[in-house]
Amino acid sequence: MAENIYDNLTQLGGSDEAPTSPEEATLEIVPNPQSGEDYLVRFTCPEFTSVCPVTGQPDFAHLVIDYAPDEMLVESKSLKLYLTAFRNHGAFHEDCTIAIAKKIADATKPKWLRIGGYWYPRGGIPIDVFYQTGTRPEGLWVPDQGVPTYRGRG
């Protein structure tokens, strides 16, 4: 009997208990059945939360993660639980955004990845953080992330 490519998943279909920190979280991956194709996967997290490492006050962001997978895909429930693990994690906007991108890139080794972290104002100043790995594959359709510059973002 052929091995099911999803047999290694431990979170999908299981408990929804969130890890207590990003370091504790497991980002699960699965083989990409369409690995010979160039295509874009987009994850949008309009309600991302973390906390200020100095004041402990909550910070909110709209994250848009685009990646062109190669051999591996991110399993979306494990991504949801990983992002939820930031809820009580103290870090600046830049650190959260880049750490998320690097975790996904390290786990999946995509052809290309970019993240837009559109942070809601703290002290009256919205902070937007952008990161990408290398150059996108030629011919890959990458739509605009669709998050307007700050005017109440919603």
C-alpha positions, 0 to 999 in steps of 0.5 A: 500500500502506498504511503499517504503524504499526510500521515506525518501530520500531528495537528490536523484533525487533532486538538486546537490547543495553541502553543504558548510561544513561537519557539514551542510551535511546530510548523508542519509541512507536507510534500507538494503534489504539484512541485513541478509547477510555478504557482503562488500560495497566499495566507492572509491573517487579518487578526494577528496579535502579539505584545509589546516587549516593553509595555506588554500592551497588545499589538495588532497586524494584518499579515499577508504571506505569499510563497511559491512552493517547491517540494514542500507545502505549509500545512495551514492548521499548523500555521494557524497555531504557530501564528496564534503562539505570538498572542502573548509573545513580546517582540517588536513588529519587525522581529515578529514579521521577519521571524515568521517569514524565516520560519516558513522559509526554513521549513519549506525551502520555497522558490520564493517567499514574501511577507507584508506585515501591516501593523496598526498604529502604536503611538499614532504611527502605523508600522509596515514591515516587508521581507522577501527571499530572493527574486520571484520566479519569472512569469509567476503571477503575484497579485497586489497584497490588497492592504491599503495604506493606513486609513483605519485599515478595514 
